[in-house]
Amino acid sequence: MTETNQKYPTCFGILENVFPMAKSGFRETPESCMVCYYKTLCLRDAMKKEEGFAVREERVDRAYESGMIGFLERWSRKKVLAQKKNKKSET
């Protein structure tokens, strides 16, 4: 709920509802979310939570496996993500 006392759907901000892993191995937004007025705000809220860091790590790993980034770039990005995750958990 926001400061304006606006109510969101019960699934709001739950990463596995708004951006689940598909059978293809990639994350996709389900059709039921496509018509929701809060879709973008919901996904942003879900990505701010701890599960969002896992999604970002998945992207880094996928880029490394495909050869888009090298070992040092992967290590650097994962280190930055870990630092942000630790900083967020401290606050």
N, CA, C and O atoms as a GROMACS GRO file, in nm:
protein
  364
    1MET      N    1   0.083  -0.118   0.000
    1MET     CA    2   0.000   0.000   0.000
    1MET      C    3   0.088   0.125   0.000
    1MET      O    4   0.188   0.129   0.071
    2THR      N    5   0.053   0.223  -0.077
    2THR     CA    6   0.133   0.345  -0.085
    2THR      C    7   0.079   0.450   0.009
    2THR      O    8  -0.017   0.428   0.083
    3GLU      N    9   0.144   0.565   0.004
    3GLU     CA   10   0.104   0.676   0.091
    3GLU      C   11  -0.037   0.725   0.059
    3GLU      O   12  -0.102   0.783   0.146
    4THR      N   13  -0.085   0.702  -0.062
    4THR     CA   14  -0.217   0.749  -0.100
    4THR      C   15  -0.326   0.650  -0.062
    4THR      O   16  -0.442   0.665  -0.102
    5ASN      N   17  -0.289   0.546   0.016
    5ASN     CA   18  -0.382   0.442   0.059
    5ASN      C   19  -0.445   0.368  -0.058
    5ASN      O   20  -0.559   0.322  -0.050
    6GLN      N   21  -0.371   0.357  -0.164
    6GLN     CA   22  -0.418   0.286  -0.282
    6GLN      C   23  -0.392   0.138  -0.261
    6GLN      O   24  -0.282   0.099  -0.221
    7LYS      N   25  -0.492   0.055  -0.286
    7LYS     CA   26  -0.477  -0.088  -0.265
    7LYS      C   27  -0.435  -0.156  -0.394
    7LYS      O   28  -0.487  -0.128  -0.501
    8TYR      N   29  -0.339  -0.247  -0.379
    8TYR     CA   30  -0.288  -0.324  -0.491
    8TYR      C   31  -0.344  -0.466  -0.483
    8TYR      O   32  -0.394  -0.507  -0.378
    9PRO      N   33  -0.335  -0.541  -0.592
    9PRO     CA   34  -0.377  -0.682  -0.590
    9PRO      C   35  -0.292  -0.761  -0.489
    9PRO      O   36  -0.182  -0.718  -0.454
   10THR      N   37  -0.342  -0.873  -0.445
   10THR     CA   38  -0.271  -0.954  -0.346
   10THR      C   39  -0.139  -1.010  -0.399
   10THR      O   40  -0.050  -1.042  -0.321
   11CYS      N   41  -0.126  -1.021  -0.529
   11CYS     CA   42  -0.004  -1.074  -0.590
   11CYS      C   43   0.101  -0.966  -0.611
   11CYS      O   44   0.209  -0.997  -0.663
   12PHE      N   45   0.074  -0.845  -0.575
   12PHE     CA   46   0.162  -0.731  -0.603
   12PHE      C   47   0.300  -0.749  -0.541
   12PHE      O   48   0.313  -0.776  -0.422
   13GLY      N   49   0.404  -0.735  -0.624
   13GLY     CA   50   0.541  -0.737  -0.576
   13GLY      C   51   0.599  -0.874  -0.548
   13GLY      O   52   0.709  -0.884  -0.493
   14ILE      N   53   0.529  -0.979  -0.585
   14ILE     CA   54   0.580  -1.115  -0.564
   14ILE      C   55   0.644  -1.159  -0.694
   14ILE      O   56   0.575  -1.180  -0.795
   15LEU      N   57   0.774  -1.173  -0.692
   15LEU     CA   58   0.851  -1.198  -0.814
   15LEU      C   59   0.806  -1.324  -0.887
   15LEU      O   60   0.795  -1.322  -1.009
   16GLU      N   61   0.778  -1.430  -0.816
   16GLU     CA   62   0.738  -1.555  -0.881
   16GLU      C   63   0.598  -1.546  -0.944
   16GLU      O   64   0.562  -1.632  -1.024
   17ASN      N   65   0.522  -1.445  -0.911
   17ASN     CA   66   0.392  -1.423  -0.976
   17ASN      C   67   0.405  -1.334  -1.098
   17ASN      O   68   0.345  -1.362  -1.202
   18VAL      N   69   0.483  -1.228  -1.086
   18VAL     CA   70   0.491  -1.129  -1.193
   18VAL      C   71   0.600  -1.160  -1.295
   18VAL      O   72   0.595  -1.110  -1.408
   19PHE      N   73   0.700  -1.240  -1.257
   19PHE     CA   74   0.812  -1.268  -1.347
   19PHE      C   75   0.866  -1.409  -1.323
   19PHE      O   76   0.983  -1.425  -1.288
   20PRO      N   77   0.782  -1.510  -1.341
   20PRO     CA   78   0.825  -1.648  -1.312
   20PRO      C   79   0.917  -1.705  -1.420
   20PRO      O   80   0.923  -1.655  -1.532
   21MET      N   81   0.988  -1.809  -1.382
   21MET     CA   82   1.074  -1.881  -1.475
   21MET      C   83   0.984  -1.966  -1.565
   21MET      O   84   0.901  -2.042  -1.517
   22ALA      N   85   1.002  -1.952  -1.696
   22ALA     CA   86   0.923  -2.028  -1.793
   22ALA      C   87   0.991  -2.161  -1.822
   22ALA      O   88   1.104  -2.185  -1.777
   23LYS      N   89   0.923  -2.246  -1.896
   23LYS     CA   90   0.979  -2.375  -1.933
   23LYS      C   91   1.105  -2.360  -2.018
   23LYS      O   92   1.190  -2.448  -2.020
   24SER      N   93   1.116  -2.249  -2.088
   24SER     CA   94   1.230  -2.223  -2.174
   24SER      C   95   1.358  -2.192  -2.096
   24SER      O   96   1.467  -2.192  -2.154
   25GLY      N   97   1.344  -2.167  -1.966
   25GLY     CA   98   1.460  -2.133  -1.884
   25GLY      C   99   1.480  -1.983  -1.869
   25GLY      O  100   1.574  -1.939  -1.803
   26PHE      N  101   1.392  -1.906  -1.929
   26PHE     CA  102   1.397  -1.760  -1.917
   26PHE      C  103   1.277  -1.713  -1.837
   26PHE      O  104   1.174  -1.781  -1.830
   27ARG      N  105   1.290  -1.597  -1.777
   27ARG     CA  106   1.179  -1.539  -1.701
   27ARG      C  107   1.088  -1.464  -1.797
   27ARG      O  108   1.134  -1.392  -1.886
   28GLU      N  109   0.957  -1.482  -1.778
   28GLU     CA  110   0.858  -1.417  -1.864
   28GLU      C  111   0.742  -1.368  -1.780
   28GLU      O  112   0.706  -1.430  -1.679
   29THR      N  113   0.684  -1.258  -1.821
   29THR     CA  114   0.566  -1.207  -1.754
   29THR      C  115   0.445  -1.285  -1.805
   29THR      O  116   0.425  -1.294  -1.926
   30PRO      N  117   0.363  -1.340  -1.715
   30PRO     CA  118   0.247  -1.418  -1.760
   30PRO      C  119   0.140  -1.330  -1.823
   30PRO      O  120   0.133  -1.210  -1.799
   31GLU      N  121   0.057  -1.393  -1.904
   31GLU     CA  122  -0.052  -1.321  -1.973
   31GLU      C  123  -0.145  -1.251  -1.873
   31GLU      O  124  -0.194  -1.142  -1.902
   32SER      N  125  -0.168  -1.312  -1.758
   32SER     CA  126  -0.259  -1.252  -1.661
   32SER      C  127  -0.208  -1.119  -1.608
   32SER      O  128  -0.287  -1.035  -1.565
   33CYS      N  129  -0.077  -1.098  -1.612
   33CYS     CA  130  -0.019  -0.971  -1.567
   33CYS      C  131  -0.020  -0.864  -1.675
   33CYS      O  132  -0.012  -0.745  -1.645
   34MET      N  133  -0.030  -0.905  -1.800
   34MET     CA  134  -0.024  -0.810  -1.911
   34MET      C  135  -0.138  -0.709  -1.909
   34MET      O  136  -0.123  -0.596  -1.956
   35VAL      N  137  -0.252  -0.748  -1.856
   35VAL     CA  138  -0.367  -0.658  -1.855
   35VAL      C  139  -0.376  -0.578  -1.725
   35VAL      O  140  -0.462  -0.491  -1.712
   36CYS      N  141  -0.289  -0.607  -1.630
   36CYS     CA  142  -0.294  -0.540  -1.500
   36CYS      C  143  -0.239  -0.398  -1.512
   36CYS      O  144  -0.135  -0.375  -1.574
   37TYR      N  145  -0.308  -0.307  -1.453
   37TYR     CA  146  -0.269  -0.166  -1.454
   37TYR      C  147  -0.138  -0.144  -1.378
   37TYR      O  148  -0.064  -0.051  -1.409
   38TYR      N  149  -0.109  -0.227  -1.279
   38TYR     CA  150   0.007  -0.210  -1.192
   38TYR      C  151   0.128  -0.294  -1.234
   38TYR      O  152   0.224  -0.304  -1.157
   39LYS      N  153   0.126  -0.352  -1.352
   39LYS     CA  154   0.229  -0.447  -1.394
   39LYS      C  155   0.371  -0.392  -1.379
   39LYS      O  156   0.455  -0.457  -1.317
   40THR      N  157   0.399  -0.276  -1.431
   40THR     CA  158   0.534  -0.220  -1.427
   40THR      C  159   0.574  -0.185  -1.285
   40THR      O  160   0.686  -0.216  -1.243
   41LEU      N  161   0.486  -0.122  -1.212
   41LEU     CA  162   0.513  -0.087  -1.073
   41LEU      C  163   0.535  -0.213  -0.989
   41LEU      O  164   0.620  -0.215  -0.900
   42CYS      N  165   0.458  -0.315  -1.016
   42CYS     CA  166   0.468  -0.442  -0.945
   42CYS      C  167   0.604  -0.507  -0.971
   42CYS      O  168   0.670  -0.554  -0.878
   43LEU      N  169   0.646  -0.511  -1.096
   43LEU     CA  170   0.774  -0.572  -1.131
   43LEU      C  171   0.890  -0.493  -1.070
   43LEU      O  172   0.986  -0.552  -1.021
   44ARG      N  173   0.881  -0.362  -1.072
   44ARG     CA  174   0.985  -0.279  -1.009
   44ARG      C  175   0.994  -0.306  -0.860
   44ARG      O  176   1.104  -0.318  -0.805
   45ASP      N  177   0.879  -0.317  -0.796
   45ASP     CA  178   0.877  -0.345  -0.653
   45ASP      C  179   0.936  -0.483  -0.623
   45ASP      O  180   1.010  -0.499  -0.526
   46ALA      N  181   0.903  -0.581  -0.705
   46ALA     CA  182   0.955  -0.716  -0.686
   46ALA      C  183   1.106  -0.721  -0.706
   46ALA      O  184   1.175  -0.793  -0.634
   47MET      N  185   1.157  -0.646  -0.802
   47MET     CA  186   1.301  -0.645  -0.830
   47MET      C  187   1.381  -0.574  -0.722
   47MET      O  188   1.502  -0.595  -0.712
   48LYS      N  189   1.318  -0.490  -0.642
   48LYS     CA  190   1.386  -0.422  -0.533
   48LYS      C  191   1.409  -0.514  -0.414
   48LYS      O  192   1.494  -0.488  -0.330
   49LYS      N  193   1.334  -0.621  -0.409
   49LYS     CA  194   1.346  -0.715  -0.297
   49LYS      C  195   1.463  -0.810  -0.320
   49LYS      O  196   1.528  -0.806  -0.424
   50GLU      N  197   1.488  -0.895  -0.222
   50GLU     CA  198   1.604  -0.985  -0.228
   50GLU      C  199   1.599  -1.078  -0.349
   50GLU      O  200   1.704  -1.112  -0.404
   51GLU      N  201   1.480  -1.120  -0.390
   51GLU     CA  202   1.468  -1.208  -0.506
   51GLU      C  203   1.516  -1.139  -0.634
   51GLU      O  204   1.561  -1.205  -0.728
   52GLY      N  205   1.508  -1.008  -0.637
   52GLY     CA  206   1.553  -0.932  -0.752
   52GLY      C  207   1.703  -0.946  -0.775
   52GLY      O  208   1.750  -0.945  -0.889
   53PHE      N  209   1.778  -0.959  -0.666
   53PHE     CA  210   1.922  -0.978  -0.679
   53PHE      C  211   1.951  -1.112  -0.747
   53PHE      O  212   2.045  -1.123  -0.825
   54ALA      N  213   1.872  -1.212  -0.716
   54ALA     CA  214   1.890  -1.343  -0.780
   54ALA      C  215   1.865  -1.334  -0.930
   54ALA      O  216   1.936  -1.398  -1.008
   55VAL      N  217   1.767  -1.257  -0.970
   55VAL     CA  218   1.738  -1.240  -1.112
   55VAL      C  219   1.855  -1.169  -1.181
   55VAL      O  220   1.893  -1.207  -1.292
   56ARG      N  221   1.910  -1.069  -1.117
   56ARG     CA  222   2.025  -0.999  -1.174
   56ARG      C  223   2.146  -1.092  -1.186
   56ARG      O  224   2.221  -1.085  -1.283
   57GLU      N  225   2.165  -1.177  -1.086
   57GLU     CA  226   2.274  -1.275  -1.092
   57GLU      C  227   2.252  -1.374  -1.205
   57GLU      O  228   2.347  -1.415  -1.271
   58GLU      N  229   2.127  -1.413  -1.227
   58GLU     CA  230   2.095  -1.503  -1.338
   58GLU      C  231   2.135  -1.439  -1.471
   58GLU      O  232   2.190  -1.506  -1.559
   59ARG      N  233   2.108  -1.311  -1.486
   59ARG     CA  234   2.143  -1.240  -1.609
   59ARG      C  235   2.293  -1.237  -1.629
   59ARG      O  236   2.342  -1.256  -1.741
   60VAL      N  237   2.368  -1.212  -1.522
   60VAL     CA  238   2.515  -1.209  -1.531
   60VAL      C  239   2.566  -1.347  -1.571
   60VAL      O  240   2.652  -1.358  -1.658
   61ASP      N  241   2.516  -1.450  -1.508
   61ASP     CA  242   2.559  -1.587  -1.539
   61ASP      C  243   2.526  -1.625  -1.683
   61ASP      O  244   2.606  -1.689  -1.751
   62ARG      N  245   2.408  -1.585  -1.728
   62ARG     CA  246   2.368  -1.615  -1.865
   62ARG      C  247   2.458  -1.542  -1.965
   62ARG      O  248   2.494  -1.599  -2.068
   63ALA      N  249   2.494  -1.418  -1.935
   63ALA     CA  250   2.585  -1.343  -2.023
   63ALA      C  251   2.723  -1.408  -2.027
   63ALA      O  252   2.787  -1.412  -2.132
   64TYR      N  253   2.769  -1.459  -1.913
   64TYR     CA  254   2.900  -1.526  -1.908
   64TYR      C  255   2.896  -1.656  -1.988
   64TYR      O  256   2.988  -1.684  -2.065
   65GLU      N  257   2.791  -1.734  -1.969
   65GLU     CA  258   2.779  -1.862  -2.039
   65GLU      C  259   2.771  -1.844  -2.190
   65GLU      O  260   2.818  -1.929  -2.266
   66SER      N  261   2.712  -1.735  -2.234
   66SER     CA  262   2.699  -1.711  -2.378
   66SER      C  263   2.822  -1.644  -2.438
   66SER      O  264   2.830  -1.627  -2.559
   67GLY      N  265   2.916  -1.607  -2.353
   67GLY     CA  266   3.039  -1.546  -2.402
   67GLY      C  267   3.031  -1.395  -2.419
   67GLY      O  268   3.122  -1.335  -2.476
   68MET      N  269   2.926  -1.333  -2.371
   68MET     CA  270   2.910  -1.188  -2.386
   68MET      C  271   3.001  -1.111  -2.290
   68MET      O  272   3.041  -0.999  -2.319
   69ILE      N  273   3.034  -1.172  -2.175
   69ILE     CA  274   3.126  -1.110  -2.081
   69ILE      C  275   3.230  -1.215  -2.040
   69ILE      O  276   3.205  -1.335  -2.049
   70GLY      N  277   3.344  -1.169  -1.995
   70GLY     CA  278   3.450  -1.260  -1.953
   70GLY      C  279   3.444  -1.288  -1.804
   70GLY      O  280   3.356  -1.240  -1.733
   71PHE      N  281   3.539  -1.367  -1.758
   71PHE     CA  282   3.542  -1.408  -1.619
   71PHE      C  283   3.554  -1.290  -1.523
   71PHE      O  284   3.481  -1.283  -1.424
   72LEU      N  285   3.646  -1.197  -1.553
   72LEU     CA  286   3.666  -1.083  -1.463
   72LEU      C  287   3.543  -0.993  -1.457
   72LEU      O  288   3.507  -0.943  -1.350
   73GLU      N  289   3.478  -0.973  -1.571
   73GLU     CA  290   3.355  -0.891  -1.573
   73GLU      C  291   3.246  -0.959  -1.491
   73GLU      O  292   3.174  -0.893  -1.416
   74ARG      N  293   3.233  -1.090  -1.506
   74ARG     CA  294   3.135  -1.166  -1.428
   74ARG      C  295   3.164  -1.153  -1.280
   74ARG      O  296   3.074  -1.126  -1.201
   75TRP      N  297   3.289  -1.173  -1.242
   75TRP     CA  298   3.329  -1.163  -1.102
   75TRP      C  299   3.299  -1.024  -1.048
   75TRP      O  300   3.247  -1.010  -0.937
   76SER      N  301   3.332  -0.921  -1.125
   76SER     CA  302   3.311  -0.784  -1.083
   76SER      C  303   3.162  -0.753  -1.063
   76SER      O  304   3.123  -0.695  -0.962
   77ARG      N  305   3.081  -0.793  -1.159
   77ARG     CA  306   2.937  -0.766  -1.149
   77ARG      C  307   2.874  -0.840  -1.031
   77ARG      O  308   2.790  -0.786  -0.960
   78LYS      N  309   2.916  -0.965  -1.011
   78LYS     CA  310   2.862  -1.042  -0.900
   78LYS      C  311   2.905  -0.984  -0.766
   78LYS      O  312   2.829  -0.985  -0.669
   79LYS      N  313   3.027  -0.932  -0.761
   79LYS     CA  314   3.076  -0.869  -0.638
   79LYS      C  315   2.994  -0.744  -0.606
   79LYS      O  316   2.955  -0.722  -0.491
   80VAL      N  317   2.968  -0.662  -0.707
   80VAL     CA  318   2.888  -0.542  -0.687
   80VAL      C  319   2.746  -0.579  -0.641
   80VAL      O  320   2.692  -0.516  -0.550
   81LEU      N  321   2.689  -0.681  -0.703
   81LEU     CA  322   2.555  -0.725  -0.661
   81LEU      C  323   2.555  -0.774  -0.516
   81LEU      O  324   2.462  -0.744  -0.441
   82ALA      N  325   2.657  -0.847  -0.478
   82ALA     CA  326   2.667  -0.897  -0.340
   82ALA      C  327   2.680  -0.781  -0.242
   82ALA      O  328   2.621  -0.785  -0.134
   83GLN      N  329   2.757  -0.680  -0.279
   83GLN     CA  330   2.772  -0.563  -0.192
   83GLN      C  331   2.640  -0.489  -0.176
   83GLN      O  332   2.605  -0.447  -0.066
   84LYS      N  333   2.568  -0.472  -0.287
   84LYS     CA  334   2.438  -0.405  -0.279
   84LYS      C  335   2.339  -0.485  -0.197
   84LYS      O  336   2.260  -0.429  -0.121
   85LYS      N  337   2.343  -0.616  -0.212
   85LYS     CA  338   2.255  -0.704  -0.137
   85LYS      C  339   2.284  -0.693   0.013
   85LYS      O  340   2.192  -0.684   0.094
   86ASN      N  341   2.412  -0.696   0.050
   86ASN     CA  342   2.451  -0.683   0.191
   86ASN      C  343   2.414  -0.547   0.246
   86ASN      O  344   2.367  -0.536   0.360
   87LYS      N  345   2.433  -0.444   0.168
   87LYS     CA  346   2.400  -0.308   0.212
   87LYS      C  347   2.250  -0.295   0.235
   87LYS      O  348   2.207  -0.232   0.332
   88LYS      N  349   2.171  -0.354   0.145
   88LYS     CA  350   2.026  -0.347   0.159
   88LYS      C  351   1.979  -0.425   0.282
   88LYS      O  352   1.886  -0.381   0.351
   89SER      N  353   2.041  -0.539   0.311
   89SER     CA  354   2.000  -0.619   0.425
   89SER      C  355   2.038  -0.552   0.557
   89SER      O  356   1.975  -0.579   0.660
   90GLU      N  357   2.140  -0.466   0.556
   90GLU     CA  358   2.179  -0.394   0.676
   90GLU      C  359   2.082  -0.283   0.711
   90GLU      O  360   2.066  -0.247   0.828
   91THR      N  361   2.016  -0.228   0.609
   91THR     CA  362   1.923  -0.116   0.635
   91THR      C  363   1.783  -0.162   0.658
   91THR      O  364   1.694  -0.081   0.681
   0.00000   0.00000   0.00000
